[in-house]
């Protein structure tokens, strides 16, 4: 009998398991993937910005030591409408520290999975699926494909955007496609990035250049390049040299000569938001609950905020002697996360649509808005706080404290 059953051992599921284990709760994690595949160096070529608040949680649960030297601090962010003048620069005060840290996903996967596996009270069942799951007043019972049975007080779905557990629970999801494709790669460049993240907006979508640590070839960055889905097949067929030449045009050549280029990947962009994130003895976290456009780099950080909130709710509930599947505990999680996830989802969707309006008039309006934010210190500070993940009612883990 475990306190909690988690379905999914991705970035969010592993973080949740490690955090719960750190607080003395027993956890069984069931994941169909083979770690030999998901932890392979070439499995996930993406890079992720971990906001400063999220990083404090990783510090608190002992993950940061496993990532030492792997991340590149984000010292500033520059936002512009194409290559037009009037960029918006987010530069924190010297004493405030970095806005976040860029990690290649391969390092995050290794560190979080290892932290979960080594946490006390955590049992990871890799390469296994739950064939049946029964949730009722007495608890959760899952029968796995190897015939074993797992019992717990609460089921947490961390299975990603196509969560079968969410579907089986009958939870409605608002979803739509953006008709855009994100092309992902890492690339070398001649000039240093100075730890600055660039978000250049074009009508087809954002063109984000994200700083990475240097390697034996020199300076490096990650690129998230959004294009119209009709243009994506042709863009992906370009040779590395031609693709980098197109990228250099869109960044204005400020990083100098580009190359070498990593293997390119791509994925279609969409939005989804669950109507509710709890049901009887069930909680959703991460992409099982919400999926947003990568325009502001908040996707994984939203999942980390789910983790921090749910851990606080459950640990405090256990200290009060409550059943972890208690409806009042789950309602507290739902209320705490509901407004934040809706607010971030609405903001990213609005930005996506606003910057996607073509024409000189729309561009002029956007540049005027960027200049206004740049000139109004309190408004600019608010945007920086959002980028750090430091707004709203922060759970203790996001403040760097165990519950």
N, C-alpha and C positions, 0 to 999 in steps of 0.2 A: 504494500500500500504506500503510495506516494502522496505528498501533499498536493502536488500539481503535476499535470500531464501537459507537455508542450508538444504540439505537432509542428515540426519545422526547425531546422538547425542552421538557418542562414545567419546573416549578420545580426538581425534583430532577435531571432530565437536564441542564438548562442549568448548574446549579451544578457538577455532576460534570465537564462538559466544560470549564468555566472553570478549575476546580481542576487538572485534568489538564494543560491547556494551560499553566497557570502553572508547572508542573513539567517542561515541555519534552517532553511526550508528544504525539504526533500523534493527532488524534481526528477521526472522521467522525460527524456526528450526522444521523440520518434521521428526519424527522417529517412526518406527513401533513397537519398543520394549516397554514393560511395565517397567517403572522404578522400580516397586516392584520386578521385576525379575532381572534386570541388576545391581541393587544396593544391592542385597542380598549378605550376607557375603561369601556364597559358590559359587557365580556365576562365578568368574574368579579367579582361584588360582595362576595365574602367578605373577611375580614380574618384575619390569622394572627399568633399570638404567636411570635416568634422568641426562643428561650431564650438566656440570656447566653452559654452555651458555643457554641451555633450561631452567634451573632453574632460571636464571636471568629474563627470560620472565615471569615465574610464579610469581616471586617477583613483577615485574612491574604491572601485571594485578590483583594483590591482592589475588592470590591463595595460596601462600606459608603459610600464616597465618592459613589457613584451614588444612594444612599438618603438622603443628608444632608438633614435637615429634613423627611423624609417619615414618620418613625416617632414613636410616642408611647411613652416609657418607662413600664414597669410598675413603680411604686414599691412597691406592696403588693398582696396578694391577700386577699380576705375570703370565707370559705366558711361557708355556713349551711344548716341544714335548714329549708327554707321561710323564713318570716319569724319563726320562733321565736327567743327569746334564746339566747345561748351561741355566738356566731359564733367561727370560728377565723381569726385574723388573722396573715398572714405578712408581716412587716415586716423587711427586712434591716437590718443595721447600716449606719450612714451611710457607712462606708468601703468597703462591699461592692458598691456600685453597684446598678443596677436588676436586677430579676429577669428581665427580658426587654424586648423592644420590640414594640409592636403596629404592624403594617404592613397597609395595604390591599393585597390581592393584586395589584391592577393595577400598583402601584409595584414590588412584588417581581418580577413578570413582566418588566417593562421592564428593570429593573436586571440581572437574572440573564441574560436573553437577550442584552442588549448586551454583558455581560461575556464570555459564551461566544463571541459573534460576533467580538469584537475580540481574543480571546486568540490568541496565536501558535500555529500548528499545528492550529487547529480549523476544520473545514469543515462548515458546516451546510447540509444539503440539505432545505429546506422544501418542503412540498407534494409530497413523494415518499413512496412506500411500498416496503418490501422484499417483492418477490413470492416469492422463494425465498431461504432461508438454509441453507447447508451448513456444519456444524461437524464437523471431523474432526481427526485427528492432525497434519495439516499447517497448519491454520489455519481461518479463517472466510471464507466467500465469500458475498456477498449480491448478488442481481440485483435492481435497482430497477425501478420501473414505467416509467422513461424509457429502459430498456435498458442503463443504465450498471451497471458491476460494481464493488463495493467489497470489498477484501480487508483483513483485519486478523488480529491474533493472538488477540483476545478480543472477545466480544460481550457487551454489557451491556444488559439490558432495563430501561428506565425508562418503560414504556408505561402505567402505572397499574394499577388493580385488576383490569381485564379483560385483562391482558397475553396476547396471542396467542402470544408467544414462550415464555412459561411453560407455556402449555397444550400447545404443540407439543413441548416438552421432556418432557412426561409427568410434571411435578412436581405431586404431590397438594397440595390446599389444603383446610384445615379452614375452614369458613365457616358463618355463620348470620346471620339477620336479627334485629334487636331489636324489630321491629314499632313503631318510632318514626320520626318524621320531624323533621328539623331545619329550622326556618324561620330564614332569614338576612336581616338588613337592617342598615343604619346609620340612626341617628336623632339628631336634635338634642334638647337638653334644657336646662332653665332653669338648674340649679345645676351647678357644676363637678364633675368626677369625681375630682379630686385624684390622678389617675394610679393609681387603684385598680381592679383587676379583681375583679368580683364573680361568685361561683359559688353560685347559690341552687338548692338541690335540692328538686324536687317529685317525687311518685310517677311522673308521666309522663316525668320526665327533667330534666336540668339546664337552668337558665335562666341563661345566662352573659352578663354585661354587660362589655364590654371597651373600655378607653379609647382614643380616637382624638384626633388633633390637632383643635383648633378650626378652623372655616372661617368664611366671611363671614357665616354665619347664627348663629354662636356655638359653644357647647359640643356635642361629638359623642361618640357611642360606637357600637360594633358590638354587635349582639345575636344570640346563637345560642340559639334558643328551641326546646326539644325537646317535642314533643307526641305523643300516641298517634296512630298512623297512621289510626285510624278518625275522629279529630277533625280531622285536617289539612285535608281538602278544605273543610270549613266555615270553618275559621280563615283559610284563604287567600282565601276569597271575601269576607271582611269588608272594609269600606272602610278606608282608611288611618286615619281618625279612630277607628273602632271598634276596630281592631287595636291602636292605640296606647293606647286606654283599657284594654283587657285587659292589655296589657303593664304599664301603670302600676300596676294592681292587684297584679300578681305581684312588682313591685319595691317595693311599699309607698310609692310616691310620693316616695322620698328624693331623686330627681333633679329634682323639680318638674314643671312643665309640659313635655310631650313634643312634638316635631315641629320641623322637617319630617322626613318619612320617605322613605328611598330606595326604589328598586324592590325588592320582596321576592322572594326565591328560596327553594327548598326542595329537599331531597334525602333519600331514605330512609337510615336508619342500619343498618350491618351490621358484621360482623367477618370478617376472613379472615387466615389465617396459613399461608404456604407451608411444607410439610414440610421443604424444604431450599431454600437460596438460591443454589446453584451446581449446575452440571452440566458436561459436557465443553465447555470453552472458553466458558462462560456464567456470568454473575453477575446476580442480580436486585437492584435497589435500589428504595427508596421503596415506593409502593403495589403495585408488582408483587410485592413480597415480603411485605408486611403491611399490613393496614388495620384501624384500631381506632376505637372510639367517641371522639368529640371531647370527652369528659367532662373530660379533663385537658389538652387543647390540645397534645398531644404528637405528633400525626400527622406534620406536616412535619418536626418536629425529629428524629423517628426516621429519616426519609429523609436528613436532613443528617448524622446519625451514620453512616448507611451510606456516604455520600459520603466523609466524613473517614477512615473505616476503610479503605475500598477504595483510596483514593488512597495512603494510607501503605503498604499492602501492595504495590501495583503499583509505586510509585516505588522502594521499597527492593528489590523484585525485579529491576527494570530495572538498578539500580546493581550488583547481583550478577551481571548478565549473563544472567538467566533469561528464558525465553519468558514473555510476559505471560499466556498461557493455561495455564501450568504448573499441574498438579493440586495441587501442594503450596501454591502461592500461594493458590489458590482455597479450599483447605481451611483455610488460616489465616484468610481472610476469614469463612468459614462459622463457625469456632469463635469468633472474636472477636465477631461480631454475634449469634450464636445465643442466648446466655443473656440478653443485654440486651433483645432484641426480645421474647423469650418472657416475661420478667419484666414489661415494660411492658404487653404485651398482656393478661397475666393480671391485673395490678393494675387496669387500666381496666375490664376485663370484670367483675371482682369489685365494684368501686365502682358500676358501672352497675346491677348486680343488687341490691346492698345498699341503695342509695338508692331503688330502685324498689319496695321492699316497703311496701305501704300499712299504715295503722293507727297508732293512738297509741302502742302499745307499741313498735313498730319505730322510730317517730320518737324516742321517749324514749331508746332504746338508741343511736341515731345521735348524738343531742345529747350523751349522756354520753361517747361516744367522741371527739367533737369537743372537748369540754371537757378531756378527758384529754390529748389531743395538745397543746392550747393551754397546758397547765400543765407539760408535760415538755419542757424545753428541748432535750435531745439529740434527742428524737423529732421535735420541730418543726424543728430544724435539718436533720435528714435529709430531711424533706419539702421544705424549701426547696431543698436541694441537688438533689433529683430535679426540681423545677420548673425549676431553672437548667440541667439536663442535665449536671451536674458530678459524677456518681457513676460508679463503675466505672473500668475501664482506658481512660482517654481518649486517643484519637489526638492527634497533635501539632496538627493543624489546629484541634481543639476547644480547644486550649490557646493558640491564637493564633499558632502557629509553622508556617512552611512545613516540609515534610518534608525 
